[in-house]
Amino acid sequence: MTAFEAYELTTQGGATDFARLIAACESFGPYCLIAGLAVNCYVEPVYTLDVHIVAIAAGLPELARYLRQEGFKTEVRLSKRKKDELDLIRLAEKYPELKSLYPGELRDQLDRG
């Protein structure tokens, strides 16, 4: 089973939705994949269903309007924020030179182990 097939199966169409989202981003200008899926490209993968993308401001209003019309959801829950912290910790464990770029509270957590 490919990664695409696994993601499609476990998300009940999420891979197809992700492909649609990427196509929309590409049509409205430059973008960048960030957070969990992007982190998985650099460290041992952790299963994730969420996607974060940074879009260049010039295409952002049109992209945001399109995504709302298509029913894409945006929300930030506490559990999601904590998962993002974990992604940063995973990156710093593999690439310690990144730690100096992190907020003080997260550096302190890393120092405490």
Phi and psi restraints in degrees (range 20) as a CNS / XPLOR table:
assign (resid 1 and name C) (resid 2 and name N)
       (resid 2 and name CA) (resid 2 and name C) 1.0 -79.5 20.0 2
assign (resid 2 and name N) (resid 2 and name CA)
       (resid 2 and name C) (resid 3 and name N) 1.0 164.9 20.0 2
assign (resid 2 and name C) (resid 3 and name N)
       (resid 3 and name CA) (resid 3 and name C) 1.0 -59.9 20.0 2
assign (resid 3 and name N) (resid 3 and name CA)
       (resid 3 and name C) (resid 4 and name N) 1.0 -40.8 20.0 2
assign (resid 3 and name C) (resid 4 and name N)
       (resid 4 and name CA) (resid 4 and name C) 1.0 -59.6 20.0 2
assign (resid 4 and name N) (resid 4 and name CA)
       (resid 4 and name C) (resid 5 and name N) 1.0 -47.0 20.0 2
assign (resid 4 and name C) (resid 5 and name N)
       (resid 5 and name CA) (resid 5 and name C) 1.0 -63.6 20.0 2
assign (resid 5 and name N) (resid 5 and name CA)
       (resid 5 and name C) (resid 6 and name N) 1.0 -41.0 20.0 2
assign (resid 5 and name C) (resid 6 and name N)
       (resid 6 and name CA) (resid 6 and name C) 1.0 -64.0 20.0 2
assign (resid 6 and name N) (resid 6 and name CA)
       (resid 6 and name C) (resid 7 and name N) 1.0 -45.3 20.0 2
assign (resid 6 and name C) (resid 7 and name N)
       (resid 7 and name CA) (resid 7 and name C) 1.0 -64.2 20.0 2
assign (resid 7 and name N) (resid 7 and name CA)
       (resid 7 and name C) (resid 8 and name N) 1.0 -42.1 20.0 2
assign (resid 7 and name C) (resid 8 and name N)
       (resid 8 and name CA) (resid 8 and name C) 1.0 -60.6 20.0 2
assign (resid 8 and name N) (resid 8 and name CA)
       (resid 8 and name C) (resid 9 and name N) 1.0 -43.9 20.0 2
assign (resid 8 and name C) (resid 9 and name N)
       (resid 9 and name CA) (resid 9 and name C) 1.0 -66.6 20.0 2
assign (resid 9 and name N) (resid 9 and name CA)
       (resid 9 and name C) (resid 10 and name N) 1.0 -49.2 20.0 2
assign (resid 9 and name C) (resid 10 and name N)
       (resid 10 and name CA) (resid 10 and name C) 1.0 -74.4 20.0 2
assign (resid 10 and name N) (resid 10 and name CA)
       (resid 10 and name C) (resid 11 and name N) 1.0 -23.3 20.0 2
assign (resid 10 and name C) (resid 11 and name N)
       (resid 11 and name CA) (resid 11 and name C) 1.0 -102.2 20.0 2
assign (resid 11 and name N) (resid 11 and name CA)
       (resid 11 and name C) (resid 12 and name N) 1.0 2.8 20.0 2
assign (resid 11 and name C) (resid 12 and name N)
       (resid 12 and name CA) (resid 12 and name C) 1.0 53.4 20.0 2
assign (resid 12 and name N) (resid 12 and name CA)
       (resid 12 and name C) (resid 13 and name N) 1.0 53.6 20.0 2
assign (resid 12 and name C) (resid 13 and name N)
       (resid 13 and name CA) (resid 13 and name C) 1.0 104.8 20.0 2
assign (resid 13 and name N) (resid 13 and name CA)
       (resid 13 and name C) (resid 14 and name N) 1.0 4.5 20.0 2
assign (resid 13 and name C) (resid 14 and name N)
       (resid 14 and name CA) (resid 14 and name C) 1.0 -62.7 20.0 2
assign (resid 14 and name N) (resid 14 and name CA)
       (resid 14 and name C) (resid 15 and name N) 1.0 -34.4 20.0 2
assign (resid 14 and name C) (resid 15 and name N)
       (resid 15 and name CA) (resid 15 and name C) 1.0 -66.0 20.0 2
assign (resid 15 and name N) (resid 15 and name CA)
       (resid 15 and name C) (resid 16 and name N) 1.0 -39.0 20.0 2
assign (resid 15 and name C) (resid 16 and name N)
       (resid 16 and name CA) (resid 16 and name C) 1.0 -65.4 20.0 2
assign (resid 16 and name N) (resid 16 and name CA)
       (resid 16 and name C) (resid 17 and name N) 1.0 -43.1 20.0 2
assign (resid 16 and name C) (resid 17 and name N)
       (resid 17 and name CA) (resid 17 and name C) 1.0 -62.6 20.0 2
assign (resid 17 and name N) (resid 17 and name CA)
       (resid 17 and name C) (resid 18 and name N) 1.0 -40.8 20.0 2
assign (resid 17 and name C) (resid 18 and name N)
       (resid 18 and name CA) (resid 18 and name C) 1.0 -62.1 20.0 2
assign (resid 18 and name N) (resid 18 and name CA)
       (resid 18 and name C) (resid 19 and name N) 1.0 -43.2 20.0 2
assign (resid 18 and name C) (resid 19 and name N)
       (resid 19 and name CA) (resid 19 and name C) 1.0 -61.5 20.0 2
assign (resid 19 and name N) (resid 19 and name CA)
       (resid 19 and name C) (resid 20 and name N) 1.0 -39.9 20.0 2
assign (resid 19 and name C) (resid 20 and name N)
       (resid 20 and name CA) (resid 20 and name C) 1.0 -64.3 20.0 2
assign (resid 20 and name N) (resid 20 and name CA)
       (resid 20 and name C) (resid 21 and name N) 1.0 -41.5 20.0 2
assign (resid 20 and name C) (resid 21 and name N)
       (resid 21 and name CA) (resid 21 and name C) 1.0 -62.5 20.0 2
assign (resid 21 and name N) (resid 21 and name CA)
       (resid 21 and name C) (resid 22 and name N) 1.0 -46.1 20.0 2
assign (resid 21 and name C) (resid 22 and name N)
       (resid 22 and name CA) (resid 22 and name C) 1.0 -62.4 20.0 2
assign (resid 22 and name N) (resid 22 and name CA)
       (resid 22 and name C) (resid 23 and name N) 1.0 -41.9 20.0 2
assign (resid 22 and name C) (resid 23 and name N)
       (resid 23 and name CA) (resid 23 and name C) 1.0 -60.2 20.0 2
assign (resid 23 and name N) (resid 23 and name CA)
       (resid 23 and name C) (resid 24 and name N) 1.0 -41.2 20.0 2
assign (resid 23 and name C) (resid 24 and name N)
       (resid 24 and name CA) (resid 24 and name C) 1.0 -64.6 20.0 2
assign (resid 24 and name N) (resid 24 and name CA)
       (resid 24 and name C) (resid 25 and name N) 1.0 -45.0 20.0 2
assign (resid 24 and name C) (resid 25 and name N)
       (resid 25 and name CA) (resid 25 and name C) 1.0 -59.2 20.0 2
assign (resid 25 and name N) (resid 25 and name CA)
       (resid 25 and name C) (resid 26 and name N) 1.0 -45.1 20.0 2
assign (resid 25 and name C) (resid 26 and name N)
       (resid 26 and name CA) (resid 26 and name C) 1.0 -62.1 20.0 2
assign (resid 26 and name N) (resid 26 and name CA)
       (resid 26 and name C) (resid 27 and name N) 1.0 -33.9 20.0 2
assign (resid 26 and name C) (resid 27 and name N)
       (resid 27 and name CA) (resid 27 and name C) 1.0 -77.5 20.0 2
assign (resid 27 and name N) (resid 27 and name CA)
       (resid 27 and name C) (resid 28 and name N) 1.0 -19.1 20.0 2
assign (resid 27 and name C) (resid 28 and name N)
       (resid 28 and name CA) (resid 28 and name C) 1.0 -104.8 20.0 2
assign (resid 28 and name N) (resid 28 and name CA)
       (resid 28 and name C) (resid 29 and name N) 1.0 4.2 20.0 2
assign (resid 28 and name C) (resid 29 and name N)
       (resid 29 and name CA) (resid 29 and name C) 1.0 125.4 20.0 2
assign (resid 29 and name N) (resid 29 and name CA)
       (resid 29 and name C) (resid 30 and name N) 1.0 -174.0 20.0 2
assign (resid 29 and name C) (resid 30 and name N)
       (resid 30 and name CA) (resid 30 and name C) 1.0 -61.7 20.0 2
assign (resid 30 and name N) (resid 30 and name CA)
       (resid 30 and name C) (resid 31 and name N) 1.0 149.3 20.0 2
assign (resid 30 and name C) (resid 31 and name N)
       (resid 31 and name CA) (resid 31 and name C) 1.0 -150.7 20.0 2
assign (resid 31 and name N) (resid 31 and name CA)
       (resid 31 and name C) (resid 32 and name N) 1.0 170.1 20.0 2
assign (resid 31 and name C) (resid 32 and name N)
       (resid 32 and name CA) (resid 32 and name C) 1.0 -144.8 20.0 2
assign (resid 32 and name N) (resid 32 and name CA)
       (resid 32 and name C) (resid 33 and name N) 1.0 129.6 20.0 2
assign (resid 32 and name C) (resid 33 and name N)
       (resid 33 and name CA) (resid 33 and name C) 1.0 -79.0 20.0 2
assign (resid 33 and name N) (resid 33 and name CA)
       (resid 33 and name C) (resid 34 and name N) 1.0 130.1 20.0 2
assign (resid 33 and name C) (resid 34 and name N)
       (resid 34 and name CA) (resid 34 and name C) 1.0 -131.2 20.0 2
assign (resid 34 and name N) (resid 34 and name CA)
       (resid 34 and name C) (resid 35 and name N) 1.0 174.6 20.0 2
assign (resid 34 and name C) (resid 35 and name N)
       (resid 35 and name CA) (resid 35 and name C) 1.0 71.8 20.0 2
assign (resid 35 and name N) (resid 35 and name CA)
       (resid 35 and name C) (resid 36 and name N) 1.0 -147.0 20.0 2
assign (resid 35 and name C) (resid 36 and name N)
       (resid 36 and name CA) (resid 36 and name C) 1.0 -50.7 20.0 2
assign (resid 36 and name N) (resid 36 and name CA)
       (resid 36 and name C) (resid 37 and name N) 1.0 -53.0 20.0 2
assign (resid 36 and name C) (resid 37 and name N)
       (resid 37 and name CA) (resid 37 and name C) 1.0 -63.6 20.0 2
assign (resid 37 and name N) (resid 37 and name CA)
       (resid 37 and name C) (resid 38 and name N) 1.0 -38.3 20.0 2
assign (resid 37 and name C) (resid 38 and name N)
       (resid 38 and name CA) (resid 38 and name C) 1.0 -68.5 20.0 2
assign (resid 38 and name N) (resid 38 and name CA)
       (resid 38 and name C) (resid 39 and name N) 1.0 -42.5 20.0 2
assign (resid 38 and name C) (resid 39 and name N)
       (resid 39 and name CA) (resid 39 and name C) 1.0 -59.7 20.0 2
assign (resid 39 and name N) (resid 39 and name CA)
       (resid 39 and name C) (resid 40 and name N) 1.0 -39.1 20.0 2
assign (resid 39 and name C) (resid 40 and name N)
       (resid 40 and name CA) (resid 40 and name C) 1.0 -60.1 20.0 2
assign (resid 40 and name N) (resid 40 and name CA)
       (resid 40 and name C) (resid 41 and name N) 1.0 -19.4 20.0 2
assign (resid 40 and name C) (resid 41 and name N)
       (resid 41 and name CA) (resid 41 and name C) 1.0 -73.6 20.0 2
assign (resid 41 and name N) (resid 41 and name CA)
       (resid 41 and name C) (resid 42 and name N) 1.0 -19.4 20.0 2
assign (resid 41 and name C) (resid 42 and name N)
       (resid 42 and name CA) (resid 42 and name C) 1.0 -113.8 20.0 2
assign (resid 42 and name N) (resid 42 and name CA)
       (resid 42 and name C) (resid 43 and name N) 1.0 -21.6 20.0 2
assign (resid 42 and name C) (resid 43 and name N)
       (resid 43 and name CA) (resid 43 and name C) 1.0 -132.0 20.0 2
assign (resid 43 and name N) (resid 43 and name CA)
       (resid 43 and name C) (resid 44 and name N) 1.0 174.4 20.0 2
assign (resid 43 and name C) (resid 44 and name N)
       (resid 44 and name CA) (resid 44 and name C) 1.0 -56.5 20.0 2
assign (resid 44 and name N) (resid 44 and name CA)
       (resid 44 and name C) (resid 45 and name N) 1.0 126.7 20.0 2
assign (resid 44 and name C) (resid 45 and name N)
       (resid 45 and name CA) (resid 45 and name C) 1.0 -62.3 20.0 2
assign (resid 45 and name N) (resid 45 and name CA)
       (resid 45 and name C) (resid 46 and name N) 1.0 145.3 20.0 2
assign (resid 45 and name C) (resid 46 and name N)
       (resid 46 and name CA) (resid 46 and name C) 1.0 -119.5 20.0 2
assign (resid 46 and name N) (resid 46 and name CA)
       (resid 46 and name C) (resid 47 and name N) 1.0 137.3 20.0 2
assign (resid 46 and name C) (resid 47 and name N)
       (resid 47 and name CA) (resid 47 and name C) 1.0 -60.6 20.0 2
assign (resid 47 and name N) (resid 47 and name CA)
       (resid 47 and name C) (resid 48 and name N) 1.0 130.2 20.0 2
assign (resid 47 and name C) (resid 48 and name N)
       (resid 48 and name CA) (resid 48 and name C) 1.0 -146.0 20.0 2
assign (resid 48 and name N) (resid 48 and name CA)
       (resid 48 and name C) (resid 49 and name N) 1.0 147.6 20.0 2
assign (resid 48 and name C) (resid 49 and name N)
       (resid 49 and name CA) (resid 49 and name C) 1.0 -112.7 20.0 2
assign (resid 49 and name N) (resid 49 and name CA)
       (resid 49 and name C) (resid 50 and name N) 1.0 -11.5 20.0 2
assign (resid 49 and name C) (resid 50 and name N)
       (resid 50 and name CA) (resid 50 and name C) 1.0 -91.9 20.0 2
assign (resid 50 and name N) (resid 50 and name CA)
       (resid 50 and name C) (resid 51 and name N) 1.0 156.8 20.0 2
assign (resid 50 and name C) (resid 51 and name N)
       (resid 51 and name CA) (resid 51 and name C) 1.0 -132.8 20.0 2
assign (resid 51 and name N) (resid 51 and name CA)
       (resid 51 and name C) (resid 52 and name N) 1.0 137.1 20.0 2
assign (resid 51 and name C) (resid 52 and name N)
       (resid 52 and name CA) (resid 52 and name C) 1.0 -124.0 20.0 2
assign (resid 52 and name N) (resid 52 and name CA)
       (resid 52 and name C) (resid 53 and name N) 1.0 135.6 20.0 2
assign (resid 52 and name C) (resid 53 and name N)
       (resid 53 and name CA) (resid 53 and name C) 1.0 -137.4 20.0 2
assign (resid 53 and name N) (resid 53 and name CA)
       (resid 53 and name C) (resid 54 and name N) 1.0 138.2 20.0 2
assign (resid 53 and name C) (resid 54 and name N)
       (resid 54 and name CA) (resid 54 and name C) 1.0 -103.1 20.0 2
assign (resid 54 and name N) (resid 54 and name CA)
       (resid 54 and name C) (resid 55 and name N) 1.0 126.7 20.0 2
assign (resid 54 and name C) (resid 55 and name N)
       (resid 55 and name CA) (resid 55 and name C) 1.0 -109.8 20.0 2
assign (resid 55 and name N) (resid 55 and name CA)
       (resid 55 and name C) (resid 56 and name N) 1.0 145.7 20.0 2
assign (resid 55 and name C) (resid 56 and name N)
       (resid 56 and name CA) (resid 56 and name C) 1.0 -67.4 20.0 2
assign (resid 56 and name N) (resid 56 and name CA)
       (resid 56 and name C) (resid 57 and name N) 1.0 138.5 20.0 2
assign (resid 56 and name C) (resid 57 and name N)
       (resid 57 and name CA) (resid 57 and name C) 1.0 -54.1 20.0 2
assign (resid 57 and name N) (resid 57 and name CA)
       (resid 57 and name C) (resid 58 and name N) 1.0 -34.7 20.0 2
assign (resid 57 and name C) (resid 58 and name N)
       (resid 58 and name CA) (resid 58 and name C) 1.0 -58.3 20.0 2
assign (resid 58 and name N) (resid 58 and name CA)
       (resid 58 and name C) (resid 59 and name N) 1.0 -36.3 20.0 2
assign (resid 58 and name C) (resid 59 and name N)
       (resid 59 and name CA) (resid 59 and name C) 1.0 -100.8 20.0 2
assign (resid 59 and name N) (resid 59 and name CA)
       (resid 59 and name C) (resid 60 and name N) 1.0 -0.3 20.0 2
assign (resid 59 and name C) (resid 60 and name N)
       (resid 60 and name CA) (resid 60 and name C) 1.0 -63.7 20.0 2
assign (resid 60 and name N) (resid 60 and name CA)
       (resid 60 and name C) (resid 61 and name N) 1.0 -48.4 20.0 2
assign (resid 60 and name C) (resid 61 and name N)
       (resid 61 and name CA) (resid 61 and name C) 1.0 -58.2 20.0 2
assign (resid 61 and name N) (resid 61 and name CA)
       (resid 61 and name C) (resid 62 and name N) 1.0 -42.7 20.0 2
assign (resid 61 and name C) (resid 62 and name N)
       (resid 62 and name CA) (resid 62 and name C) 1.0 -67.1 20.0 2
assign (resid 62 and name N) (resid 62 and name CA)
       (resid 62 and name C) (resid 63 and name N) 1.0 -41.7 20.0 2
assign (resid 62 and name C) (resid 63 and name N)
       (resid 63 and name CA) (resid 63 and name C) 1.0 -63.6 20.0 2
assign (resid 63 and name N) (resid 63 and name CA)
       (resid 63 and name C) (resid 64 and name N) 1.0 -46.2 20.0 2
assign (resid 63 and name C) (resid 64 and name N)
       (resid 64 and name CA) (resid 64 and name C) 1.0 -60.7 20.0 2
assign (resid 64 and name N) (resid 64 and name CA)
       (resid 64 and name C) (resid 65 and name N) 1.0 -43.5 20.0 2
assign (resid 64 and name C) (resid 65 and name N)
       (resid 65 and name CA) (resid 65 and name C) 1.0 -61.9 20.0 2
assign (resid 65 and name N) (resid 65 and name CA)
       (resid 65 and name C) (resid 66 and name N) 1.0 -45.4 20.0 2
assign (resid 65 and name C) (resid 66 and name N)
       (resid 66 and name CA) (resid 66 and name C) 1.0 -60.9 20.0 2
assign (resid 66 and name N) (resid 66 and name CA)
       (resid 66 and name C) (resid 67 and name N) 1.0 -46.4 20.0 2
assign (resid 66 and name C) (resid 67 and name N)
       (resid 67 and name CA) (resid 67 and name C) 1.0 -63.5 20.0 2
assign (resid 67 and name N) (resid 67 and name CA)
       (resid 67 and name C) (resid 68 and name N) 1.0 -40.4 20.0 2
assign (resid 67 and name C) (resid 68 and name N)
       (resid 68 and name CA) (resid 68 and name C) 1.0 -62.1 20.0 2
assign (resid 68 and name N) (resid 68 and name CA)
       (resid 68 and name C) (resid 69 and name N) 1.0 -44.0 20.0 2
assign (resid 68 and name C) (resid 69 and name N)
       (resid 69 and name CA) (resid 69 and name C) 1.0 -61.5 20.0 2
assign (resid 69 and name N) (resid 69 and name CA)
       (resid 69 and name C) (resid 70 and name N) 1.0 -33.4 20.0 2
assign (resid 69 and name C) (resid 70 and name N)
       (resid 70 and name CA) (resid 70 and name C) 1.0 -84.5 20.0 2
assign (resid 70 and name N) (resid 70 and name CA)
       (resid 70 and name C) (resid 71 and name N) 1.0 -2.9 20.0 2
assign (resid 70 and name C) (resid 71 and name N)
       (resid 71 and name CA) (resid 71 and name C) 1.0 84.8 20.0 2
assign (resid 71 and name N) (resid 71 and name CA)
       (resid 71 and name C) (resid 72 and name N) 1.0 15.6 20.0 2
assign (resid 71 and name C) (resid 72 and name N)
       (resid 72 and name CA) (resid 72 and name C) 1.0 -70.4 20.0 2
assign (resid 72 and name N) (resid 72 and name CA)
       (resid 72 and name C) (resid 73 and name N) 1.0 137.9 20.0 2
assign (resid 72 and name C) (resid 73 and name N)
       (resid 73 and name CA) (resid 73 and name C) 1.0 -97.8 20.0 2
assign (resid 73 and name N) (resid 73 and name CA)
       (resid 73 and name C) (resid 74 and name N) 1.0 148.6 20.0 2
assign (resid 73 and name C) (resid 74 and name N)
       (resid 74 and name CA) (resid 74 and name C) 1.0 -132.0 20.0 2
assign (resid 74 and name N) (resid 74 and name CA)
       (resid 74 and name C) (resid 75 and name N) 1.0 125.9 20.0 2
assign (resid 74 and name C) (resid 75 and name N)
       (resid 75 and name CA) (resid 75 and name C) 1.0 -156.9 20.0 2
assign (resid 75 and name N) (resid 75 and name CA)
       (resid 75 and name C) (resid 76 and name N) 1.0 151.3 20.0 2
assign (resid 75 and name C) (resid 76 and name N)
       (resid 76 and name CA) (resid 76 and name C) 1.0 -129.2 20.0 2
assign (resid 76 and name N) (resid 76 and name CA)
       (resid 76 and name C) (resid 77 and name N) 1.0 106.1 20.0 2
assign (resid 76 and name C) (resid 77 and name N)
       (resid 77 and name CA) (resid 77 and name C) 1.0 -95.9 20.0 2
assign (resid 77 and name N) (resid 77 and name CA)
       (resid 77 and name C) (resid 78 and name N) 1.0 161.4 20.0 2
assign (resid 77 and name C) (resid 78 and name N)
       (resid 78 and name CA) (resid 78 and name C) 1.0 -57.1 20.0 2
assign (resid 78 and name N) (resid 78 and name CA)
       (resid 78 and name C) (resid 79 and name N) 1.0 -43.7 20.0 2
assign (resid 78 and name C) (resid 79 and name N)
       (resid 79 and name CA) (resid 79 and name C) 1.0 -61.4 20.0 2
assign (resid 79 and name N) (resid 79 and name CA)
       (resid 79 and name C) (resid 80 and name N) 1.0 -34.0 20.0 2
assign (resid 79 and name C) (resid 80 and name N)
       (resid 80 and name CA) (resid 80 and name C) 1.0 -69.4 20.0 2
assign (resid 80 and name N) (resid 80 and name CA)
       (resid 80 and name C) (resid 81 and name N) 1.0 -43.2 20.0 2
assign (resid 80 and name C) (resid 81 and name N)
       (resid 81 and name CA) (resid 81 and name C) 1.0 -61.8 20.0 2
assign (resid 81 and name N) (resid 81 and name CA)
       (resid 81 and name C) (resid 82 and name N) 1.0 -39.5 20.0 2
assign (resid 81 and name C) (resid 82 and name N)
       (resid 82 and name CA) (resid 82 and name C) 1.0 -66.7 20.0 2
assign (resid 82 and name N) (resid 82 and name CA)
       (resid 82 and name C) (resid 83 and name N) 1.0 -37.2 20.0 2
assign (resid 82 and name C) (resid 83 and name N)
       (resid 83 and name CA) (resid 83 and name C) 1.0 -64.4 20.0 2
assign (resid 83 and name N) (resid 83 and name CA)
       (resid 83 and name C) (resid 84 and name N) 1.0 -38.6 20.0 2
assign (resid 83 and name C) (resid 84 and name N)
       (resid 84 and name CA) (resid 84 and name C) 1.0 -61.7 20.0 2
assign (resid 84 and name N) (resid 84 and name CA)
       (resid 84 and name C) (resid 85 and name N) 1.0 -41.0 20.0 2
assign (resid 84 and name C) (resid 85 and name N)
       (resid 85 and name CA) (resid 85 and name C) 1.0 -60.3 20.0 2
assign (resid 85 and name N) (resid 85 and name CA)
       (resid 85 and name C) (resid 86 and name N) 1.0 -42.6 20.0 2
assign (resid 85 and name C) (resid 86 and name N)
       (resid 86 and name CA) (resid 86 and name C) 1.0 -60.6 20.0 2
assign (resid 86 and name N) (resid 86 and name CA)
       (resid 86 and name C) (resid 87 and name N) 1.0 -40.5 20.0 2
assign (resid 86 and name C) (resid 87 and name N)
       (resid 87 and name CA) (resid 87 and name C) 1.0 -58.9 20.0 2
assign (resid 87 and name N) (resid 87 and name CA)
       (resid 87 and name C) (resid 88 and name N) 1.0 -43.5 20.0 2
assign (resid 87 and name C) (resid 88 and name N)
       (resid 88 and name CA) (resid 88 and name C) 1.0 -64.7 20.0 2
assign (resid 88 and name N) (resid 88 and name CA)
       (resid 88 and name C) (resid 89 and name N) 1.0 -39.5 20.0 2
assign (resid 88 and name C) (resid 89 and name N)
       (resid 89 and name CA) (resid 89 and name C) 1.0 -64.1 20.0 2
assign (resid 89 and name N) (resid 89 and name CA)
       (resid 89 and name C) (resid 90 and name N) 1.0 -44.2 20.0 2
assign (resid 89 and name C) (resid 90 and name N)
       (resid 90 and name CA) (resid 90 and name C) 1.0 -58.8 20.0 2
assign (resid 90 and name N) (resid 90 and name CA)
       (resid 90 and name C) (resid 91 and name N) 1.0 -42.5 20.0 2
assign (resid 90 and name C) (resid 91 and name N)
       (resid 91 and name CA) (resid 91 and name C) 1.0 -64.8 20.0 2
assign (resid 91 and name N) (resid 91 and name CA)
       (resid 91 and name C) (resid 92 and name N) 1.0 -43.7 20.0 2
assign (resid 91 and name C) (resid 92 and name N)
       (resid 92 and name CA) (resid 92 and name C) 1.0 -66.9 20.0 2
assign (resid 92 and name N) (resid 92 and name CA)
       (resid 92 and name C) (resid 93 and name N) 1.0 -31.3 20.0 2
assign (resid 92 and name C) (resid 93 and name N)
       (resid 93 and name CA) (resid 93 and name C) 1.0 -65.8 20.0 2
assign (resid 93 and name N) (resid 93 and name CA)
       (resid 93 and name C) (resid 94 and name N) 1.0 -36.3 20.0 2
assign (resid 93 and name C) (resid 94 and name N)
       (resid 94 and name CA) (resid 94 and name C) 1.0 -87.2 20.0 2
assign (resid 94 and name N) (resid 94 and name CA)
       (resid 94 and name C) (resid 95 and name N) 1.0 -32.3 20.0 2
assign (resid 94 and name C) (resid 95 and name N)
       (resid 95 and name CA) (resid 95 and name C) 1.0 -125.7 20.0 2
assign (resid 95 and name N) (resid 95 and name CA)
       (resid 95 and name C) (resid 96 and name N) 1.0 77.7 20.0 2
assign (resid 95 and name C) (resid 96 and name N)
       (resid 96 and name CA) (resid 96 and name C) 1.0 -56.1 20.0 2
assign (resid 96 and name N) (resid 96 and name CA)
       (resid 96 and name C) (resid 97 and name N) 1.0 -25.3 20.0 2
assign (resid 96 and name C) (resid 97 and name N)
       (resid 97 and name CA) (resid 97 and name C) 1.0 -64.5 20.0 2
assign (resid 97 and name N) (resid 97 and name CA)
       (resid 97 and name C) (resid 98 and name N) 1.0 -16.6 20.0 2
assign (resid 97 and name C) (resid 98 and name N)
       (resid 98 and name CA) (resid 98 and name C) 1.0 -75.8 20.0 2
assign (resid 98 and name N) (resid 98 and name CA)
       (resid 98 and name C) (resid 99 and name N) 1.0 -24.8 20.0 2
assign (resid 98 and name C) (resid 99 and name N)
       (resid 99 and name CA) (resid 99 and name C) 1.0 -53.9 20.0 2
assign (resid 99 and name N) (resid 99 and name CA)
       (resid 99 and name C) (resid 100 and name N) 1.0 -36.4 20.0 2
assign (resid 99 and name C) (resid 100 and name N)
       (resid 100 and name CA) (resid 100 and name C) 1.0 -65.6 20.0 2
assign (resid 100 and name N) (resid 100 and name CA)
       (resid 100 and name C) (resid 101 and name N) 1.0 -17.0 20.0 2
assign (resid 100 and name C) (resid 101 and name N)
       (resid 101 and name CA) (resid 101 and name C) 1.0 -88.2 20.0 2
assign (resid 101 and name N) (resid 101 and name CA)
       (resid 101 and name C) (resid 102 and name N) 1.0 -8.8 20.0 2
assign (resid 101 and name C) (resid 102 and name N)
       (resid 102 and name CA) (resid 102 and name C) 1.0 -84.1 20.0 2
assign (resid 102 and name N) (resid 102 and name CA)
       (resid 102 and name C) (resid 103 and name N) 1.0 157.3 20.0 2
assign (resid 102 and name C) (resid 103 and name N)
       (resid 103 and name CA) (resid 103 and name C) 1.0 -60.9 20.0 2
assign (resid 103 and name N) (resid 103 and name CA)
       (resid 103 and name C) (resid 104 and name N) 1.0 151.9 20.0 2
assign (resid 103 and name C) (resid 104 and name N)
       (resid 104 and name CA) (resid 104 and name C) 1.0 -53.2 20.0 2
assign (resid 104 and name N) (resid 104 and name CA)
       (resid 104 and name C) (resid 105 and name N) 1.0 -43.3 20.0 2
assign (resid 104 and name C) (resid 105 and name N)
       (resid 105 and name CA) (resid 105 and name C) 1.0 -60.9 20.0 2
assign (resid 105 and name N) (resid 105 and name CA)
       (resid 105 and name C) (resid 106 and name N) 1.0 -40.2 20.0 2
assign (resid 105 and name C) (resid 106 and name N)
       (resid 106 and name CA) (resid 106 and name C) 1.0 -72.6 20.0 2
assign (resid 106 and name N) (resid 106 and name CA)
       (resid 106 and name C) (resid 107 and name N) 1.0 -36.9 20.0 2
assign (resid 106 and name C) (resid 107 and name N)
       (resid 107 and name CA) (resid 107 and name C) 1.0 -61.3 20.0 2
assign (resid 107 and name N) (resid 107 and name CA)
       (resid 107 and name C) (resid 108 and name N) 1.0 -41.7 20.0 2
assign (resid 107 and name C) (resid 108 and name N)
       (resid 108 and name CA) (resid 108 and name C) 1.0 -61.1 20.0 2
assign (resid 108 and name N) (resid 108 and name CA)
       (resid 108 and name C) (resid 109 and name N) 1.0 -42.3 20.0 2
assign (resid 108 and name C) (resid 109 and name N)
       (resid 109 and name CA) (resid 109 and name C) 1.0 -60.2 20.0 2
assign (resid 109 and name N) (resid 109 and name CA)
       (resid 109 and name C) (resid 110 and name N) 1.0 -42.8 20.0 2
assign (resid 109 and name C) (resid 110 and name N)
       (resid 110 and name CA) (resid 110 and name C) 1.0 -65.3 20.0 2
assign (resid 110 and name N) (resid 110 and name CA)
       (resid 110 and name C) (resid 111 and name N) 1.0 -39.5 20.0 2
assign (resid 110 and name C) (resid 111 and name N)
       (resid 111 and name CA) (resid 111 and name C) 1.0 -66.4 20.0 2
assign (resid 111 and name N) (resid 111 and name CA)
       (resid 111 and name C) (resid 112 and name N) 1.0 -35.4 20.0 2
assign (resid 111 and name C) (resid 112 and name N)
       (resid 112 and name CA) (resid 112 and name C) 1.0 -73.8 20.0 2
assign (resid 112 and name N) (resid 112 and name CA)
       (resid 112 and name C) (resid 113 and name N) 1.0 -21.7 20.0 2
